[in-house]
């Protein structure tokens, strides 16, 4: 059915929306904004349960930023729930443990092995982000992801949410899930506070060796005053690395942020006394595989007190709980969200709808059940997200602290505490997709 909609376009002078287009109205039961980890996992989990969804992505193809990410036991548990864990295991090393050294001397002072007993239980791997996204995309029904679908406005039409796209189309949704990243439009609509700057930044890089690099599968971490450098192999020929630091000034950082060569030179200057293996990894990195970003987080209490869901709208992934990368749980927690969210919606909808949210002519059918499912999701994820954000921030502060006393405490106590907390946060099971 075609209706005439007054469609918004941005007026540069007033920065408001004026109306000058007609649009095609489309009805969908579950609409997900953002084809990142949380969005694709949620959609695939819903598909496994027999619930249809569509994913709106503003780019014209999968957006692969960040190069690689660490996934722990909890992340692979989520991937196993949707049946793709083993595919990623075949493409990545299982890590043996942590090798930790002081950046000023690069003499190891910590060798924290996962151990033979723990190794079967504590899974940790470095996975290429491109591989992960492509595996999720491939498992979805064709047409689930709608590329070049930039959302410019969200309004309400009765109990439904109207999602206005830049091409003039409007999608009316019974359930709207925001997986649209750290600057989420959906989070803003829910009234969540903007993520705050941690005062730190990260430079990340990815290296593809022409042949096997011979680096043992460990988390290699090096600390110098105010700087944390680390690298970990993804597989036999590729390595992911990162450098986190506190910018001396906004102006200096903004100048470097736009220039990968300056980023590379900065990292090399901070590791000039490092073993050749470490500096060689950075030297080999091509400029197109170096990026930088400020580290932001949502204030933990905002996840406890804010509206993560309201009526038939909610957020997941970075739109819900952006955190610093210090415990390697940004990706894993997004995967957890997708499984829990899909299961909660399935538990609310499937017993009554037999796999379908509502009839063509019944816009209100399933609305109360959707709201109930989303509230259950929030109940299960609120405290988990609070713990992840808080732990990541505190571990980052401890690892990147400066001064002789703090360096001494790091070697004596804080490093073991930090790695222990990383393992604790990874020892989590988001559950299966079964509907009871």
Phi, psi and omega in degrees: 000132181256130176234158177270123177244140170277116189256137185279136166233149189282132176264116187297327184286312184268345185057027174250180181254128174257166187244121181208012183231156169258160184214160174269130179267131179236140178253132176222149180285304183237121181243129179246130178259117178109119180260049173265200183299312182294317183295313182290322179295316178299314181296317181292321178296318176298318179298318178299330180274350181094015178255128182279143173212163170237151181242123179263122180235128184289329180285166181271002176199177178303134179264113183253099177241150178095348173070301183208170179207154176271135176237131182254191182308316182294320179293317179288333174297320177293318179295323177295326181297332178254009170081023182236005184301315184293331178298318180283329177299322181294341184253009185213154178282145166275124183286145180271330182165199180253140170239114191240136182218160176279133183291334182285333180240339183057032173262121183302133174238004178212125175232094187255089181283145175292335177083154182297324181289315183284336191302326180284343184256319183262094181272136178210127181216158172255118187246136174294130181298322179299316179300314183297312181295320181292324177295315179297316180299317184296329182281346181277150175300145180301136180091355179295316179270125178252100181285168182053040181240077182279123178277128181245344183198144174235124178232176178247140174231094187067233178273352183268157174259130177260118181258114182266128182255160183294339180275004177098353181275158180230130179247125179262123189241140172282327176226132180238122183243120180268108173242041191260030167082187188295332178258043188301128173291325181290319177299320178297320180295326178285349179089013177290146179292154177293145173301149182254156179282131180282349185087007181232166178219165180225138169251131183236149180214160181220131183238130173252111180280148180290340177213182184300134185276337177078010180279127180293147183285087177225165166272113180260117183236134180229135182241135171229171182305109176078001182230138176236124180239141179208156173212157179205137180284139174277314180209199186290342185234001182227147182225138175251137178224162180210157176219116178251144186200169176255113181301140180289330177203154179299321183295316180297320182291316180299325178294318181286327185300333182267002187226100180302329179296318178294324176300313181299316180296323179298312181297318179297325179292331180276348182234028186294337179261011184283162174303153184302324181302318182291309181295330180294323178299314180292317180301321183287344187289122176287149188299328180289351178250030174233133179217167180216150178203147171289148181265120182238163179208154171276135179303129188306320182290342176290330176287336179275323187255341183277170178274103176280331175217151178207123183056250184244033181223142179206175177234158178211163179066216182296337176292335181265304190224062174302137183216164175288157189274017193288345175242008175062040185241007178300312180288314181300320180292328176294320177295319176303313180307313184300318180293311182296317181297313180296319180296318180296318177293321179296317179297327181280325190259320190297319180300332183261333188251355182054041175094001181226133188291322182189169179278163183300326185255011182237092185288334184270349183297128178086354184298311181297324179291322177298314179300317179298317179297319181292324177293325176294319176301313180298318180301321182281333188255346187297306184290325177300316180293320177302315181295318181296311181299313182296314181295317180300316182295314182293321177296319178298317178297317182295317184287331186255013181290156184245167176102155183296319181295315181293324177296320177296315180294326178299313181293323186278324192218312192294327181295313178296322178297316182296312181293327177296318179293324176300317180291321178299316181292333179280338182277072185216141181240115180281353176093175180267183181264358184302140179258118182274000000 
